[in-house]
Amino acid sequence: MPRAIFARFFILLSLASVVFSAPVRAAQTEEGSAAGGEREVALAVKAREGSAARPAAQRLGSEDAAASMAAAALEAAQRPIQPDVVNTRLSTEGQPGDVRLVNMSTSVIANQRWIVPHLPIPPFSTWNKWLDENAPGATHCAIDWMDEQGRWWHTELRGYSHHPAACRVGEGEFPCSGVTVYGVFILPGRTDTEGQKVFQDVKLDCDYRAIEAEARKYARKDRRSGEPGTGGKGKENVGLGGPAFKPSQNSNTYIGYLLRKVGVTHERPAGAVGWDTTPHFPYSSNADAFTP
């Protein structure tokens, strides 16, 4: 069976799971799965315009099936934050040129675990196994820096609509769906902990300008396939968007990748699942987007 047809078959199965398990998920959500923002492997997404308004039974195309699953994730990710620690703030002291790695707790993986259907077929069986092994104790990473004017900035990968569009410097999709699910953001100020516990806030030895340049490149999407310079083997973005978002290729993958690109060797922070994953950029590669 051709790969494209095979992929659509799996996505259609995911739609069936979303439709038939919706009442159960709704009950579970009311009882205790309020999402903690679109942190970490936040499966928060932006469904295509109009797809959410149509009845699920009419969503027969592969993209609409993925959009249905995406809409459920977006709804969960937009619920009010339930902080683990109140009034956690990062220090704004420092010197121009300072770069800091922040690692904090996140409840998104646990609270949005239900979004991945429990189906005994790939990619869902692979994703569920990975989540079962890695979700407990998962954390979220970001990078902060102070520019030459003494202003703090930070970058992180979040759900597509979590921050203002003016701060979004790149985007990526859900595997094989064409549905945009996340944005790469560069935001003023230090990382907003949103009440989460901070495990690490350490200084790094690197040039913040190199970090910012790589952050803007990771998921930049301002080219069209086939334009000069858009080929490649999927090792880096060529202007066609970031890696497909999946459990083990997430926001921690983004931060770990940034540091390696600027020559910083740093061991994986505690709980930062996906940190050591080598991201694949499918729009310049024939890499299998279904692998975890």
KOLZA-985759 format. One record per residue (C-alpha): residue number from 0; z negated, x negated, y. Coordinates in nm, 3 decimals, padded with zeros to 5 digits, always signed. Each point is the difference from the previous one (the first is absolute). Layout:
KOLZA-985759
<NUM <Z X Y>>
...
This chain:
KOLZA-985759
<0 <+00.000 +00.000 +00.000>>
<1 <+00.095 -00.153 +00.343>>
<2 <-00.299 -00.123 +00.200>>
<3 <+00.061 +00.240 +00.291>>
<4 <+00.002 +00.305 -00.230>>
<5 <-00.302 -00.135 -00.186>>
<6 <-00.189 -00.037 +00.331>>
<7 <+00.087 +00.354 +00.111>>
<8 <-00.121 +00.133 -00.336>>
<9 <-00.344 -00.157 +00.056>>
<10 <-00.024 +00.125 +00.357>>
<11 <+00.087 +00.356 -00.109>>
<12 <-00.279 -00.021 -00.257>>
<13 <-00.238 -00.101 +00.277>>
<14 <+00.097 +00.314 +00.192>>
<15 <-00.088 +00.213 -00.300>>
<16 <-00.337 -00.169 -00.020>>
<17 <-00.064 +00.059 +00.373>>
<18 <+00.092 +00.369 -00.022>>
<19 <-00.197 +00.090 -00.314>>
<20 <-00.310 -00.203 +00.078>>
<21 <-00.031 +00.102 +00.366>>
<22 <-00.283 +00.256 -00.052>>
<23 <-00.204 -00.258 -00.192>>
<24 <+00.055 -00.267 +00.261>>
<25 <-00.092 +00.237 +00.279>>
<26 <-00.330 +00.081 -00.165>>
<27 <-00.076 -00.367 -00.059>>
<28 <+00.081 -00.079 +00.361>>
<29 <-00.239 +00.266 +00.132>>
<30 <-00.279 -00.130 -00.223>>
<31 <+00.010 -00.362 +00.105>>
<32 <+00.325 -00.181 +00.053>>
<33 <+00.026 -00.004 +00.380>>
<34 <+00.221 -00.295 +00.084>>
<35 <-00.135 -00.294 +00.196>>
<36 <+00.304 -00.039 +00.226>>
<37 <+00.327 -00.151 -00.115>>
<38 <-00.158 -00.327 -00.112>>
<39 <+00.119 -00.234 -00.255>>
<40 <+00.215 +00.119 -00.268>>
<41 <+00.016 +00.304 +00.205>>
<42 <+00.271 +00.211 -00.145>>
<43 <+00.030 +00.172 +00.335>>
<44 <+00.359 +00.091 +00.075>>
<45 <+00.229 +00.171 +00.239>>
<46 <+00.203 +00.265 -00.183>>
<47 <+00.352 +00.065 +00.121>>
<48 <+00.028 +00.261 +00.275>>
<49 <+00.022 +00.349 -00.141>>
<50 <-00.069 -00.084 -00.364>>
<51 <-00.366 +00.105 +00.021>>
<52 <+00.099 +00.342 +00.133>>
<53 <+00.213 +00.087 -00.303>>
<54 <-00.149 +00.151 -00.315>>
<55 <-00.067 -00.256 -00.272>>
<56 <+00.228 +00.187 -00.239>>
<57 <+00.297 -00.073 +00.230>>
<58 <-00.061 -00.376 +00.005>>
<59 <+00.234 -00.095 -00.280>>
<60 <+00.139 -00.329 +00.136>>
<61 <-00.166 -00.332 -00.078>>
<62 <-00.080 -00.067 +00.366>>
<63 <-00.158 +00.344 +00.042>>
<64 <-00.208 -00.055 -00.314>>
<65 <-00.132 -00.324 +00.144>>
<66 <-00.055 +00.170 +00.336>>
<67 <-00.218 +00.264 -00.168>>
<68 <-00.220 -00.270 -00.150>>
<69 <+00.000 -00.179 +00.334>>
<70 <-00.106 +00.312 +00.190>>
<71 <-00.305 +00.037 -00.223>>
<72 <-00.097 -00.360 +00.073>>
<73 <+00.045 +00.047 +00.374>>
<74 <-00.221 +00.309 -00.001>>
<75 <-00.276 -00.191 -00.179>>
<76 <+00.027 -00.303 +00.228>>
<77 <-00.033 +00.206 +00.318>>
<78 <-00.338 +00.151 -00.089>>
<79 <-00.300 -00.115 +00.209>>
<80 <-00.145 -00.341 -00.073>>
<81 <-00.323 -00.012 -00.200>>
<82 <-00.155 -00.332 +00.109>>
<83 <-00.213 -00.204 -00.239>>
<84 <-00.166 -00.184 +00.288>>
<85 <-00.041 +00.142 +00.350>>
<86 <+00.076 -00.194 +00.320>>
<87 <+00.145 -00.311 -00.166>>
<88 <+00.170 -00.210 +00.268>>
<89 <+00.166 -00.341 -00.001>>
<90 <-00.095 -00.259 +00.259>>
<91 <+00.244 -00.050 +00.286>>
<92 <-00.131 -00.351 +00.071>>
<93 <+00.242 -00.287 -00.052>>
<94 <+00.253 -00.237 +00.151>>
<95 <+00.373 +00.044 +00.071>>
<96 <+00.189 -00.093 -00.316>>
<97 <-00.273 +00.119 -00.239>>
<98 <+00.129 +00.168 -00.318>>
<99 <-00.238 +00.190 -00.229>>
<100 <+00.030 +00.162 -00.342>>
<101 <-00.189 +00.328 -00.038>>
<102 <-00.089 +00.151 -00.338>>
<103 <-00.175 +00.338 -00.013>>
<104 <-00.084 +00.277 -00.242>>
<105 <+00.237 +00.292 -00.050>>
<106 <-00.044 +00.335 -00.169>>
<107 <+00.366 +00.097 +00.002>>
<108 <+00.084 -00.119 -00.351>>
<109 <-00.286 +00.196 -00.155>>
<110 <+00.046 +00.309 +00.215>>
<111 <+00.377 +00.020 -00.042>>
<112 <+00.013 -00.104 -00.363>>
<113 <+00.129 +00.344 -00.101>>
<114 <+00.329 -00.049 +00.187>>
<115 <+00.143 -00.205 -00.289>>
<116 <+00.078 +00.253 -00.279>>
<117 <-00.163 -00.064 -00.338>>
<118 <+00.326 -00.010 -00.196>>
<119 <+00.037 -00.218 -00.312>>
<120 <+00.331 -00.149 +00.116>>
<121 <+00.094 -00.287 +00.232>>
<122 <-00.044 -00.050 +00.288>>
<123 <-00.299 +00.236 +00.004>>
<124 <-00.166 -00.133 -00.315>>
<125 <+00.031 -00.355 +00.136>>
<126 <-00.134 +00.098 +00.342>>
<127 <-00.293 +00.191 -00.147>>
<128 <-00.096 -00.291 -00.224>>
<129 <+00.011 -00.234 +00.298>>
<130 <-00.208 +00.237 +00.214>>
<131 <-00.259 +00.050 -00.275>>
<132 <-00.047 -00.376 -00.020>>
<133 <+00.007 -00.082 +00.371>>
<134 <-00.101 +00.300 +00.212>>
<135 <-00.381 -00.036 -00.034>>
<136 <-00.125 -00.220 +00.281>>
<137 <+00.342 -00.036 +00.166>>
<138 <+00.006 -00.132 +00.359>>
<139 <+00.243 -00.006 +00.293>>
<140 <+00.110 -00.306 +00.200>>
<141 <+00.135 -00.053 +00.352>>
<142 <+00.069 -00.297 +00.227>>
<143 <-00.131 -00.025 +00.360>>
<144 <+00.093 -00.252 +00.269>>
<145 <-00.071 -00.078 +00.365>>
<146 <+00.305 -00.080 +00.213>>
<147 <+00.022 -00.253 +00.284>>
<148 <-00.114 +00.263 +00.251>>
<149 <-00.320 +00.060 -00.198>>
<150 <+00.109 +00.338 -00.140>>
<151 <-00.074 +00.096 -00.360>>
<152 <+00.272 +00.145 -00.227>>
<153 <+00.008 +00.087 -00.368>>
<154 <+00.252 +00.087 -00.267>>
<155 <-00.026 +00.211 -00.312>>
<156 <+00.209 +00.221 -00.224>>
<157 <-00.092 +00.368 +00.031>>
<158 <+00.144 +00.345 -00.063>>
<159 <+00.317 +00.056 +00.203>>
<160 <-00.153 +00.233 +00.260>>
<161 <-00.353 -00.139 +00.007>>
<162 <+00.052 -00.185 +00.330>>
<163 <+00.230 +00.053 +00.302>>
<164 <+00.368 -00.057 -00.070>>
<165 <+00.016 -00.250 +00.289>>
<166 <-00.226 -00.233 -00.203>>
<167 <+00.206 +00.027 -00.320>>
<168 <+00.214 -00.311 -00.056>>
<169 <+00.131 +00.079 -00.350>>
<170 <+00.007 +00.254 -00.280>>
<171 <+00.046 +00.043 -00.375>>
<172 <+00.063 +00.271 -00.258>>
<173 <-00.137 +00.154 -00.316>>
<174 <+00.187 -00.146 -00.303>>
<175 <+00.347 +00.143 -00.060>>
<176 <-00.060 +00.295 +00.233>>
<177 <+00.141 -00.079 +00.343>>
<178 <-00.325 +00.142 +00.143>>
<179 <-00.172 -00.218 +00.263>>
<180 <-00.364 -00.045 -00.098>>
<181 <-00.155 -00.279 +00.207>>
<182 <+00.024 -00.195 +00.321>>
<183 <-00.092 -00.354 +00.096>>
<184 <-00.196 +00.014 +00.325>>
<185 <-00.097 -00.250 +00.267>>
<186 <-00.282 +00.156 +00.201>>
<187 <-00.210 -00.102 +00.300>>
<188 <-00.362 -00.097 -00.056>>
<189 <-00.185 -00.108 -00.310>>
<190 <+00.043 +00.187 -00.330>>
<191 <-00.155 +00.347 +00.010>>
<192 <-00.240 +00.007 -00.296>>
<193 <-00.022 +00.381 +00.015>>
<194 <-00.361 -00.020 -00.111>>
<195 <+00.075 -00.203 -00.311>>
<196 <-00.208 -00.295 -00.115>>
<197 <+00.135 -00.343 +00.101>>
<198 <-00.025 -00.261 -00.275>>
<199 <+00.187 -00.281 +00.171>>
<200 <+00.096 -00.092 +00.357>>
<201 <+00.103 -00.365 -00.018>>
<202 <+00.193 -00.236 +00.223>>
<203 <+00.333 -00.134 -00.125>>
<204 <+00.178 -00.321 +00.094>>
<205 <+00.349 +00.108 +00.105>>
<206 <+00.215 +00.088 +00.302>>
<207 <-00.031 +00.366 +00.096>>
<208 <+00.358 -00.003 +00.126>>
<209 <+00.124 -00.083 -00.351>>
<210 <-00.213 +00.283 -00.141>>
<211 <+00.143 +00.248 +00.250>>
<212 <+00.358 -00.110 -00.070>>
<213 <-00.041 +00.044 -00.376>>
<214 <-00.174 +00.336 +00.052>>
<215 <+00.300 +00.126 +00.195>>
<216 <+00.239 -00.124 -00.267>>
<217 <-00.177 +00.134 -00.310>>
<218 <+00.125 +00.360 +00.027>>
<219 <+00.242 -00.015 +00.293>>
<220 <+00.269 +00.265 -00.032>>
<221 <+00.275 -00.040 +00.258>>
<222 <+00.300 -00.099 -00.213>>
<223 <+00.242 +00.180 -00.227>>
<224 <+00.081 -00.100 -00.355>>
<225 <+00.314 -00.212 -00.013>>
<226 <-00.039 -00.150 +00.346>>
<227 <+00.024 -00.381 +00.019>>
<228 <-00.328 -00.157 -00.104>>
<229 <-00.129 +00.300 -00.198>>
<230 <+00.059 -00.138 -00.348>>
<231 <-00.253 -00.188 -00.208>>
<232 <-00.210 +00.007 -00.313>>
<233 <-00.289 +00.214 +00.119>>
<234 <-00.230 -00.288 +00.094>>
<235 <-00.027 +00.102 +00.365>>
<236 <+00.099 +00.282 +00.232>>
<237 <+00.344 -00.029 +00.158>>
<238 <-00.048 +00.282 +00.249>>
<239 <+00.036 +00.289 -00.245>>
<240 <-00.367 +00.095 -00.036>>
<241 <-00.306 -00.113 -00.191>>
<242 <-00.082 -00.005 -00.371>>
<243 <-00.034 +00.329 -00.184>>
<244 <-00.363 +00.117 +00.014>>
<245 <-00.177 +00.028 -00.335>>
<246 <-00.356 -00.062 -00.123>>
<247 <+00.020 -00.376 -00.051>>
<248 <+00.239 -00.063 +00.291>>
<249 <-00.201 +00.123 +00.295>>
<250 <-00.160 -00.097 +00.332>>
<251 <-00.196 -00.288 -00.156>>
<252 <+00.331 -00.129 -00.133>>
<253 <+00.125 +00.003 +00.359>>
<254 <-00.295 -00.203 +00.134>>
<255 <+00.007 -00.253 -00.286>>
<256 <+00.376 -00.042 +00.049>>
<257 <-00.042 -00.061 +00.376>>
<258 <-00.250 -00.278 -00.057>>
<259 <+00.210 -00.172 -00.265>>
<260 <+00.305 +00.016 +00.229>>
<261 <-00.186 -00.187 +00.275>>
<262 <-00.139 -00.258 -00.241>>
<263 <-00.356 +00.129 -00.033>>
<264 <-00.155 -00.029 -00.346>>
<265 <-00.281 +00.250 -00.037>>
<266 <-00.153 +00.133 -00.318>>
<267 <+00.019 +00.373 -00.056>>
<268 <-00.286 +00.176 +00.182>>
<269 <-00.232 +00.200 -00.224>>
<270 <+00.159 +00.331 -00.097>>
<271 <+00.331 -00.070 +00.177>>
<272 <+00.218 +00.131 -00.282>>
<273 <+00.368 -00.083 +00.047>>
<274 <-00.076 -00.315 +00.203>>
<275 <+00.176 -00.236 -00.241>>
<276 <+00.294 +00.230 -00.071>>
<277 <+00.337 -00.147 +00.098>>
<278 <+00.172 +00.281 +00.190>>
<279 <+00.353 +00.102 -00.092>>
<280 <+00.235 +00.118 +00.274>>
<281 <+00.225 +00.239 -00.192>>
<282 <+00.265 +00.045 +00.268>>
<283 <+00.114 -00.360 -00.047>>
<284 <-00.066 -00.010 -00.373>>
<285 <+00.063 +00.177 -00.328>>
<286 <-00.370 -00.033 -00.089>>
<287 <-00.143 +00.286 -00.204>>
<288 <-00.199 +00.206 +00.249>>
<289 <-00.194 +00.175 -00.278>>
<290 <-00.201 -00.302 -00.115>>
<291 <-00.362 -00.012 +00.127>>
